[in-house]
Amino acid sequence: MDEQTRVFINRRVLEITDDILREKLIEQSPQLQKDVVLMADMIREFVSLERQKRGLDSLNIELYPIENKRLLSDPDFIGETRFYNRIFQATARHSFDFEGRKILRFNAFPKS
């Protein structure tokens, strides 16, 4: 068998193998899709459980306006939240950015 014939046969075998694999994947596709969905759900569940264990859930803070500010340095809003199993005091002030746009500056620090 000459070199060209051997190369042709090897290439043809690879093409046939590729076609067979493609057909098998198409046949298995619905099951593979179900398995991928199941694994993705399991990963989401693990991540959710780990976030709960570590206290890394989303940060929700209710800030209440301060009606009678005594000092200009007093915050405009104040509130508390729990983050990473610790209680934090949260404050916010009306301010301006470097371009002069009105913004709300937010700070959170561990409550003592």
C-alpha positions in Angstrom: 0.0 0.0 0.0 1.5 3.3 -1.0 1.6 6.5 1.2 -1.3 8.2 -0.6 -3.6 5.2 -0.2 -2.8 4.9 3.5 -3.4 8.6 4.1 -6.7 8.4 2.2 -7.9 5.4 4.2 -6.9 7.0 7.5 -8.7 10.2 6.6 -11.8 8.3 5.6 -11.8 6.3 8.8 -11.6 9.5 10.8 -14.5 11.0 8.7 -16.6 7.9 9.3 -15.8 7.9 13.0 -16.6 11.6 13.2 -20.0 10.9 11.5 -20.8 8.1 13.9 -19.9 10.3 16.9 -22.0 13.1 15.5 -25.0 10.7 15.1 -24.5 9.4 18.6 -24.5 12.9 20.0 -27.6 13.8 18.2 -29.3 10.7 19.6 -28.1 11.5 23.1 -28.8 15.2 22.8 -32.1 15.2 24.7 -30.6 13.3 27.6 -27.5 15.4 27.6 -29.6 18.6 27.7 -31.5 17.1 30.7 -28.3 16.2 32.4 -26.8 19.7 31.8 -30.0 21.4 33.2 -29.9 19.1 36.3 -26.2 19.8 36.9 -26.8 23.6 36.5 -29.6 23.4 39.0 -27.4 21.5 41.4 -24.6 24.0 41.1 -27.0 26.9 41.7 -28.3 25.1 44.8 -24.8 24.5 46.1 -23.9 28.2 45.5 -27.1 29.3 47.2 -26.4 27.1 50.3 -22.8 28.3 50.5 -23.9 32.0 50.2 -26.3 31.4 53.1 -23.7 29.6 55.2 -21.3 32.5 54.7 -23.9 35.2 55.1 -23.3 36.5 51.5 -26.9 36.9 50.5 -27.8 40.1 48.7 -27.5 43.3 50.6 -30.8 44.9 51.4 -30.9 48.1 53.4 -33.7 50.3 54.4 -32.5 53.8 54.9 -34.6 56.3 56.8 -34.3 60.1 56.3 -33.1 62.1 59.3 -35.6 64.9 59.8 -33.7 67.2 62.2 -30.1 67.1 61.3 -28.0 68.9 64.0 -24.7 69.2 62.0 -24.0 69.6 58.3 -21.8 66.5 58.7 -24.7 64.4 59.9 -26.0 61.9 57.3 -29.2 62.5 55.4 -30.3 58.8 55.8 -29.5 56.1 58.3 -30.3 52.4 58.7 -29.0 48.9 59.6 -28.4 45.7 57.7 -27.0 42.2 58.3 -24.1 41.2 56.1 -21.8 38.2 56.6 -23.5 37.4 59.9 -22.6 40.9 61.2 -24.8 43.9 61.8 -23.7 47.0 59.9 -24.8 50.7 60.4 -25.5 52.3 57.0 -25.6 56.0 56.2 -26.1 58.0 53.1 -25.6 61.7 52.2 -26.6 63.8 49.3 -23.5 65.0 47.5 -22.1 65.9 44.1 -19.7 64.0 41.9 -16.6 65.6 40.2 -18.8 66.7 37.3 -21.3 68.4 39.6 -24.0 65.8 39.2 -26.1 65.1 42.3 -25.4 61.7 43.8 -26.1 59.7 47.0 -22.9 58.7 48.9 -23.4 55.4 50.8 -21.3 54.1 53.7 -21.6 50.9 55.8 -19.5 50.1 58.8 -19.7 47.4 61.5 -22.0 48.4 64.4 -20.2 48.4 67.7 
